[in-house]
Amino acid sequence: MPSTYTRPTLYPKQEAAIFCPERFAAIEASTKSGKTVGSIAWIVEQAFKYKSGQNAWWVAPVFPQADIAYRRIKQFLTQGSFQAYASPQPRIELVTGGTIWIKSADNPDSLYGEDVYDAVLDEASRAKPESWTALRTTLTATVGRCRLIGNVKGRKNFFYNLARRAQRGELPNWHYAKITYLDALEAGVLDEGDIEDARLTMSEREFQELYLAEAAEDTGNPFGLEHIRACIRGALSPNPVSAWGIDLAKKQDYLVLIGLDSQGNVSAFHRWRGVPWRDSIRRIHNLVGEDTPALVDSTGVGDPVLEELQYEHGNFVGYPFSSVSKQKLMEGLAVSIQGHELGFPEGVITNELESFEYVILPSGVRYSAPEGSYDDTVCALALAREQWSQITPGANLTRFYTLQAKKNEAREAKLESTSQNEFPWREDTEGPPEQEDMETHSVYLEALRGLTEEPQQICKVCKLPILGATRISDGFDSWHPACTSLKIAA
């Protein structure tokens, strides 16, 4: 009966993450932050509501991890309120009739078949993706609930991808939570001195994942987490769009539009899916207009859609994706992100950038999102950046001349405000700027004339100038043609 169980003390963030009202919860948590204790409390309280024959599961990647929960559950329960069986399959039968089974996910096929009312998938980041598939099927008939808990362990696992989708709000009736060592310190669960010792004795990557619940940078990410974060802005830019990037999709993926302003900051971001092409084309025309250049993914089905976009709209240009062209596009995006040329708000854009990866194959480099994730936003941003880079040189030149004009105006204003008797130019030059420029120009013209003008020739005999090109010369001296006889006579 429920009176034989006392819930352990949970701090607010721990309780809110695990006892949330949603059916499913993905909880990324620091080591020793209380995720296991809180989940044990949750599964026990759920099981106390069961009738005879109803089951809950605690699933871990391997049995030694599952056995930890088995021992702890027995410690939390009051003697007489349960009966524990270690073999042939570890389980805890409650006096109310419900049973908590302790399962290993080492063989995912063994998880099929049973009806489960509630479940916890422990160390989810280390579990096989097939184990989640099997566990999820057991919850279907009962409409059971589940808590997926674990440390962060890179990005190439199903738990990381599920957590990102839950964080973005893409999964209905899912809750996402992150608990770090800072939350546990504030609640008095962890010791600050022990945390500092862990920081000093562990690698930065290990500490980042195990204590900060942040995926360390994978070697396969082409942008770099540090550089992605350096490009984060608080909100969309209020400035008008100077260049658009459009990644087309209809059903499975998202259709994404990203607009960059003249400074490279995202000033427009739109995404949708499941919309008929005709309606999507109409939306795109309304958003982009007829004047701002837009680079569009024209791969596959995108080619006829591009033709419709270009009808009476000359500002849409296609970009067909291939392994080579996509590599060029992503390398350009990486250069701009690592140079902190771009700016974008935190959220969907940063999530997709952080999970994006590349794999080196014998045929070349493949850029894509991990299985179960999306890269539509990354592609749209890369297209926008490519279009933006083509108009940037002109914009930079305009800004340069604007700055030079302002400097000249400031210099002229300073000269006008200074008395002529003070000779302000003597601080840096020998004369006023205008006089100095004129003298320099005269010297330049004189030198140019010396290089381009042929020296005047004097006749060796009559000592008069030789005008025109008609003359006789031995390479040293020159004569008029009429003076050659006088020369010979001489």
C-alpha angles and dihedrals in degrees: 000000000000093000089070091065128070118195112235117242111274126188117235100259092045092051094044092052097049103030094048117140095239119105094234131032131189108201120186107191143174117254113272092010093125102263092130095046092048093047092049089054090050097048092045093051090048092049093051087066094058130106123225112297096024117122142204124193133216106196126189131174093252133012098252088061092046090050090062090064091044092057094043094050090054090050093052096050123082117248110262095028095089147020119221125207120191096189155088083358120359110246141152118219115202123214089242091065103258124119131212111207122202110219138184119217093203088108106035092189089068090064096065126096108036127100109235125192099195135001145184120209104202123202088010094173088063097044125099115259089233089062091061090048091053094043092049091056091056090060096052102084093043096039083231127185129238140194117205110198135173151114120282112264112178124293103275098089135087094243093059091050094047090048091052092051091048090047090053091050094243095128116069116228092013125126125203126201137168123201119188134187088261090064091048091048091051090051092049093243096120133041118241093216091054091050091052091050090052090050092053097045101040131068117261090247093052093047092047093054102036099041107020095038090227123132110245117233110281117220086235096064108101097198106047124237093241092054093045090055091047089059095052115118127190096245144344115303113259091216122103121268115264098179135017131208118196127190110192125218138140117189120004099025131040127260104229133192120189123181125197125202123224090275094054097256121135107253099166132034125175131165135169142150139195092047121130114253094244091056092044091052090051091050092049092050091050093049100041102034124193104290109051115081116243129191112209132196102243098180117135110324088013092076098070090038089054090053090055091048091051094051104116088344114096096179097078117093126182127233113191113210119228131152089266099042093045090051090052091047094050094044089054090050090049091053092052094046094046089047089050090233094136132062129199138164122257116261132057094005095052093042092056093043091052094049095043114110145176131220124200110227131178088254094051140278121328117205118196147121120273117266110288094021133095132239099181092108092049091051092048091049091049091051091048091049091050091051091043092052090057093057096036097082091059091046091049091050091051091050090048094054091043089055092047091051090052091050092050091049090051092050093049091048090052092050093049092050093052123079115249090230091063093065093211092185092069088080091073112002142032094247143008114297094252093050092045091052091049093049092048090049092051092051089049093051092047092052090047092053090050089055099043105033119080113232116253114262124225121205110246092217108038096024091225125131117268106231119201130005098293110104144113120243139174092203095269107044132030135209139188109255088243092053096057092088090052088051092052091047090050 
